[in-house]
Amino acid sequence: GKPPEGFNYELFLDQDGKKISKSKGNGLTIEEWLAYASPESLSLYMFQAPKKAKRLYFDVIPKAVDEYYTFASKFLGEDEGARYKNPAWHIHGGTVPEYDLPVSFALLLNLVSAANAHDKETLWGFVSRYAEGANAENHPELDRLMDYAIRYYDDFVKPSKTYRLAEPQEKAAFESLKLRLEALDPKEHDPEVIMTEVYSAGKDAQFENLRDWFGACYEVLLGQSQGPRMGGFIALYGIKETLALVEKAIAGELVG
């Protein structure tokens, strides 16, 4: 007779690259994942690279969430052959839902952080200003993501936030950014327009590597080592609110 089909599945690793062990408690359970992200994001994580050892810890969750929606959004514009290669097709058995998300999960997390938001009403205030007419009724999927974002921020981001003072060169860049943002229309919501000013502020302060400038934005303004593309974040958070944040950073008031 025909031998059975074999399927190899590699081990999961923790954030340090060590084998996950129940006895060590260094793993991440299904229940824990689903407390901070959708079942679809977990399905995508499990579907991808099954023969490769994958790191399974809380920091991979936001990326998996946004990757799922990226695949789902691409699905409708793909031809039949490409659809079969799209993980969303396999996750949903060929019937992929349509989503309209004006904000990514990663950006939502940074909004929760900057606004110190503990409720969806506060978040919707920012989002509805950024995407006119957006609300929980016409964007139920985004409303669901807000619950996850608040919970994830409270449990993982907030406890590890560490602000620092700006170095002299960084302070000069923040001064330039302040002037540049003040010159913009307070209602400016174009991420590219705003990002140009962020780039220019770094150049004004003569940063040889603009990545160092962006790193300073994350560490000084948001209290974290990584962050969003600043143009999109400022567009969502608001010019006025960002100016207040920058002024506090210049004065050293964000450091507790």
Residue pairs with C-beta under 8 A, 6 or more apart in sequence:
7 50
8 50
8 51
9 50
9 51
10 50
10 51
10 52
10 53
10 54
11 19
11 20
11 53
12 19
12 20
12 27
12 53
12 54
12 55
12 56
13 19
13 20
13 53
13 54
13 55
13 56
14 20
14 26
14 27
14 55
14 56
14 57
15 55
15 57
15 59
17 55
18 26
20 26
20 27
20 28
20 56
21 27
27 56
28 56
28 57
28 58
30 42
32 58
33 41
33 42
33 61
34 42
35 151
36 58
36 61
36 148
36 151
36 152
36 155
36 156
37 61
37 62
37 64
37 65
37 105
37 148
37 152
38 65
38 68
38 144
38 145
38 148
40 68
40 72
40 91
41 61
41 64
41 65
41 67
41 68
42 64
43 68
43 91
44 64
44 67
44 68
44 71
44 87
44 88
44 91
45 54
45 56
45 60
45 64
47 87
47 90
47 91
48 54
48 87
58 152
58 156
59 156
61 152
62 105
62 106
62 109
62 152
63 106
65 105
65 145
65 148
66 104
66 105
66 106
68 87
68 88
68 91
69 99
69 101
69 104
69 105
71 86
71 87
71 88
72 88
72 96
72 97
72 98
72 99
73 99
73 101
74 86
74 88
75 83
75 86
75 88
75 89
75 96
76 96
76 98
78 86
83 89
83 94
86 96
88 96
89 96
99 141
100 139
100 141
101 139
101 141
101 142
101 145
102 127
102 130
102 131
102 134
102 139
102 142
103 111
103 127
103 130
103 131
103 142
103 236
105 145
105 148
105 149
106 228
107 228
107 232
107 233
107 236
108 123
108 142
108 145
108 146
108 149
109 149
109 152
109 153
109 157
110 222
110 227
110 228
110 233
111 117
111 123
111 126
111 127
111 149
111 233
111 236
111 237
112 123
112 149
112 150
112 153
112 157
113 153
113 157
113 158
113 161
113 222
113 223
113 224
114 221
114 222
114 233
114 237
114 241
114 245
115 122
115 123
115 126
115 237
115 241
117 123
117 150
118 150
118 154
119 150
120 136
120 143
120 146
120 147
120 150
123 146
123 149
123 150
124 134
124 135
124 136
124 143
124 146
126 236
126 237
126 238
127 134
127 142
127 236
128 134
128 135
129 238
130 189
130 235
130 236
134 142
136 142
136 143
157 224
160 224
161 222
161 223
161 224
162 223
162 224
163 219
163 220
163 223
163 254
163 255
163 256
164 219
164 220
164 255
165 220
165 252
165 255
166 174
166 216
166 220
166 249
166 250
166 252
167 216
169 205
169 206
169 207
170 205
170 213
170 216
170 220
171 250
172 204
172 205
173 201
173 202
173 204
173 205
173 207
173 213
173 216
174 201
174 220
174 246
174 249
174 250
175 250
176 200
176 201
176 204
176 205
177 197
177 198
177 201
177 246
178 243
178 246
178 247
178 250
180 197
180 200
180 201
181 194
181 197
181 234
181 239
181 242
181 243
181 246
182 243
184 193
184 194
184 197
184 239
185 239
186 238
186 239
186 240
187 239
188 194
188 235
188 239
189 235
190 235
191 229
191 231
191 232
191 234
191 235
192 231
193 231
194 230
194 231
194 234
194 235
194 239
195 229
195 230
195 231
195 232
196 231
198 214
198 217
198 230
198 231
198 234
199 210
201 213
202 210
202 213
202 214
203 210
205 213
207 213
214 227
214 230
215 225
217 227
217 230
218 224
218 225
218 226
218 227
219 225
220 249
220 254
221 245
221 246
221 249
221 254
223 254
227 233
234 242
237 245
245 254
248 254
